[in-house]
Amino acid sequence: MAFFVCEMPEAPMTEPKHTPLHATHCALKARMVDFGGWDMPVNYGSQIDEHRAVRTDAGMFDVSHMCVVDVTGAKARAFFEHALANNVGKLQTPGRALYSCMLNPNGGVIDDLIVYYFADDTFRVVVNAGTAEKDLAWFNQLNTTGGYGLTITPRRDLAIVAVQGPNARNKVWQVAPSTRTATELLKPFNAAKIDNTPFGELMVARTGYTGEDGFEIVLPASFVCEFWDALQRQGVSPCGLGARDTLRLEAGMNLYGQDMDDDVSPLDAGLAWTVDLTQPRDFVGRAPLEANGSRSTFVGLILQKENGKAGGVLRAHQKVVTPHGDGEITSGTFSPTMQESIAFARVPTAVAIGDTVQVQIRDKNFPARVVKLPFVRNGKVLAV
């Protein structure tokens, strides 16, 4: 059964871009698809097996289509305090990371990203592939209009491999033993730079997009094929975009372009926790957030079975009917872990956890239970 339904904004009609691992994916006979203008692996045979490998052991993803951006200069902290909805003032220890939305003046989401702090004049940002050019243009515009005098450098000389799962960290340490001392005590959302490895300088971050433990590793593109092969020899399973989508959805993690975009407030996308309104900080998009507040609720849905059978699979853009008005599914899939059809939905604020709503599938309404996100974390089902 095919589960991959991840959507991206339409890319221009040009030749797709390739990551440094493209030939490796082809050699592994991956099924390749266009993903935001990049030729990327959707799976290497079985999306379900790849999903389960991450939940039970270790899997790895090529995420080199995402863009690393280094931002340096004396006013770098002030720049991010203005550019991001979350507060980089929380970043005081080198290596600390922060997840945040970057908003437009109307309060819509230009992108969601992770920013890493290494010094007051040295930050690193990882932005989404489909928004990279837009993000860079926005960074440069804010830099110029604000007079920050920063150097903003996209690092396409770097690659990124995400190694995720309960055994992921141990397998990375087997491949690169010199990383263990620097990362064994690394807490979630922290990173370390390590230069004495066989694969050049690594930035190892204890972050991920699967709901499992592991690392996201930034390294020179010239070493990434060798690194990937070494991980595979340690039993780390190559995983494609299909498993990445089902894993992130189970984990309650948003996808840019589906669950939020330029026209959606983070307050309406389940991302209020990433917006810091407690400090008197004049960040872009703050005024409309405060003026409009939250106008909808972002929830999880589990399709209910009737006579032991579900009426279909929840998918993006399906209509959600509630006594308080209509909503819409933003992301949906069949959960390999739960063996249920699950989804994210934006619904009226009066809808509560535990309610039953109706989802329109093929012109028929089917019941779905409203649950708190996430559905699954660290291999455990949390949505009941």
N, C-alpha and C positions, 0 to 999 in steps of 0.2 A: 504494500500500500504506500502511496506517495503522500508525504505530509508537507513538503516544502511549499509554502505559500507566501513567504516573505516578500513584501513589496518594497520598491524603491521608486523615487521620482524618475521619470523618464529621462534617459541620457541622450545627448545629441547623437545623430546618426553618423558616427565616426568609428574608426577601428577601435575595439576595446583595448584598454590598457592592461598590461601584464605586471604582476608582482615578480620579484626575483625568484620565487618558487614555482613559476608557471610551468617550466619544463618538468619539474619534479611531479607536479600534479598530473600532468599528461602521462608521464611514465608510469604512474600508479593507476592509470586508466580511470581517473576521476571523471564524473559527469560534469562538464563545464557549462556555466550559464553567464549571461550578461547581468551584472549586478552593479547598478549605478555607473555604468561605463567601464567596468572592470570585468575581465574574463576570470571567473572564480569557480572553485569546485563546490558543487552542491552536495555531492556525496562521493564516496569511493566504493560504493557497492550497496551497502545497507544503512540507510539513515537511522533506523531503529538501533542497530548494533552500535553505531557511533554515539548515539545519545546515551545508551546504557553504559558504554565504556567510560564516559565522563562521570556518570552517576556512581559507578562502582569501582573504577580503577583510575585510568588517566587517558585523556585525549588531548590532541593539539590541533590548533587552528592557525591557518595563515591569515593574519589580519594586517598584512603589510599594505593593503589598499588604503587603510586609514593613514592619516598624515600626522607625523611628528613635527611640531613647530617649536623652535627655541626662541625665547624672548629675553633679551638682555638689555640692561641699561639701568641707570640710577633710579628712574621713576617706574620701574617695572611693577612694583607692588601697587602703587597708586593707579597705574593703568588698569590692573585687574580688579581693583576695588571698584572702579567705575564701569568696567566692561561686563562683569559677571554678577548674576543675581545672588549667588552664594558669597560668603565673606572670606576672602583670602587672608584676612587678618587672623583667622584661625590657624594659619600655617606659620608656625614659628620654629619648628625643628627641621633641619635639612632632610629631604626625602619624603616629607609629608605630602599627601595628595588630597585633592578635593574634587568631588563631582559637582558640577554646576550647569545650569542653563545660561546661555548667552542670549539676551533678549534684544528685540528691536524696539524703537521708541513707542510702539503701540502695545508692548507687553507680550508679543508673540515670540516663539522660540526660534531663533536663528539656528541654533545647534545646541546639543548637550555634549559636554566634553569633560575630560579630566585634566586638571592643572596640577603640576608637580612643582614644589618649591625646593630649590637647592641653596639659594642665597637671596638677599634682598634685591640683587640685581640680576638674578639668574632663575628663570622659570622655564618649564617645558610644558607644552600642551599637546594632547592627542585629540584630534578632531575626526569627525566622521568622513568617510570617503566621498559620499555624494555631496557634501557641503563644503569640502575643503577649499575650493576656489572662492566660494562666497564668504567663508570665514576669514580667509586671508585678506580679501578686499575690505571686509569690515574692520579687522584688526588695523590694517594700514590707514583706513579712514579715521578711526578713533585716535590713532597715534599722531596723525597729522593735525587734526582739528584740535586735539588736546595739548599739543606741543610737548609730548612726552619724550621725544628724542630717542626712541627705542630702536634696536636692531631686531627685526622680525625675520627669522630664517626658516623656511620649510626644509625639512631634512629628508629628501627623497633618497639620500644615500643610506638611509637606515631601513631596516625591516623589523616586523613585529611578529612574534609567535606567542600565542596564548596556550599555556599548558594547564589543563584544568582537571580536577578530580581528586578523590581522597588520597591517591598515591602520587599526585602530580609533583609535589615539592621534592619528595624523596628521589624521584626519577630524574628531575633536573639536577639534583646534587650528584647523582651517579655520573651524569654526563659531564658536568662541570664542577668537580669537587671544590674548587677554589671559591665557589659562590656560597658554600654552606655556612661558613663562619659569619659572613656578612648578612645572611638572610634567614638563618634558623630562628632567630628571635624577632624577625620582622613582623610587625603587626599588620592587620588588614589596612589597606589604604596608606601604605608606606612603601617607599622604594629605596634601593641602594644602587650606586654606581660601582662597578667592579671592573678593574682594568687588567688583572692578571689571570685571564682565562684563555683557553685555546681558540676562542671565537672573538677575540678583540674585546673592546670595552662593552660591557653589558649594563643596561639599566634594568634591574629586576624589580618588578612591582608586584606586591601581593594584592592584586586586583583581578577582576574577571567579569564575565557576562553570562555565567551559567548557573549561579547559585551554589557552586562548589568551591572548595579551596583551590589554590594554585597560584601561578605567576603569569603575568604578562611581561614578556621579555623583549626589550628593544636592543638590537645589535646591528653591526655593520652588514649591509646587504651582501657584501662579498663573502661573508661567513655563514649566511643563513641556510644554504643547502646542506652544508656539512653539519650544522647544528640539528637540522630537521632529521637527517639520516641517523645521527647519533641517538636522538630521542626515540626514533622508531626501533632501533636495535635494542633499546631498553624496554620495549613493549608498549610505548605510548602510541595510541591509535590515531592515525590521521582522521580528522573530522571536517566535514564541509558545512556550508551555510544552512543546510536543512536541519542538522542536529543543533547548530547554534541557535536557530530560530525556536525550535521546540524547547530547548533548555532555557533560553532567556525568558520565554513566555511562562513556563512553569515557575521560574524564579521571580516573576513579577517585575521584569525589567523592560522599560520602554524602548521602542525602536523609533528613531527619528524618521519622519515622513509618513508614519502610520499613526502612532499614538500622540504625536505632537508635531507642530510645524510652525511656520511663520505666522499663522492665523490663530494659533491655539495658545492660551495662557498656560504656564506651568501649574497654576492653581487649578486648572480644569483637566490636568493630565496626570494627577496623582503625584505631582512633584513639588508640592508646597514645602516639603521638608528640605528642598534644595534652595529655597528662597529665604534669605535672611533680612527680615524687616525690623530687627531689634536694634540695629545700629543706625545712627543718623548718616547714612551713606547715600550719596546721590548716584545710584547706579542706573544705567540705561534701562528704561521700561518700568521703573519703580512707580511712578505716578499713576499710570493706568491700572497697575495691579492693586494699588491701594484704593483707587476710585471704584473699580469694578468688583473686587473680591472674587470669590469662587462662585461661578454661575452654574456649575454642574459637579457631579460626583464621579470619580473614577473608581470602578469596582471590578472584581473578578466574577465570572459566571461559570457555572458548571451545568451543562445540559442534563436534564433529568430523563431517566429512562421510563418508558411506559411499556408494561408487559415484558420487562426485561430487556427492551431494546431502545436505543436512542434514535431520534428522528433524523439524524444527520450529523454534520460536523459544523461547529461554529466557525464563521469566517468573517474577515473584515467587511465592513459596510452593511452587514445585516441589521435590520431594524429591530430595536428592542422596545416592546410595548409595556408600559407600566400604568398603574392607576393615576400617576402624577404627570403623565406626558410621555412622549417618546424619547428614546435614546438611540445610540448606535454602537455596534461593536467596532472597535478599532483594530484589534488583532485577535485571531482565533486559530486553534489547531486541535489536533487530537493528541492528548498527553500520553506518551509511552509509559511514563512512570505510574500515572494514576489510572490508565486505561479508561479515560473519560474525555469528552469533548469540553475544552475550556476556552475562555476568552477574556479579554479586557473590554470594558464598555464604559462609555461616557453617558451617564443617565441623569435625570433630574435630582436635585439635592435632597428631595424628600424620600428617595429610595434608600432603604436601610439594609445592613447586613442581615441575612436570614430571610429576606423577602423572596418571593417567587415572582419572576417576570416572564414575559412571553417573547420568544425570538422568532422572527419571521424567516422561515427557511423554505424556499420554493413555494411561496405564497400560502404557506401554512404556518400556524403558530405552534411553537413547542415550548414547554416550561423549562426554565433555567433558574437555578438557585443563586442568589447573590452572596458572595463570600468575600472575606478580607484577603487581600494579597499579602504575601506570595502564596502560590499553590504548593511549591516544593522548595526546600532549602536544605543543603547538606544531606541530600539523599532521603530526607524525611518529608512525608506528605503533611502539610500544615492546614490545608483547607478542608474543613469538615462540614 
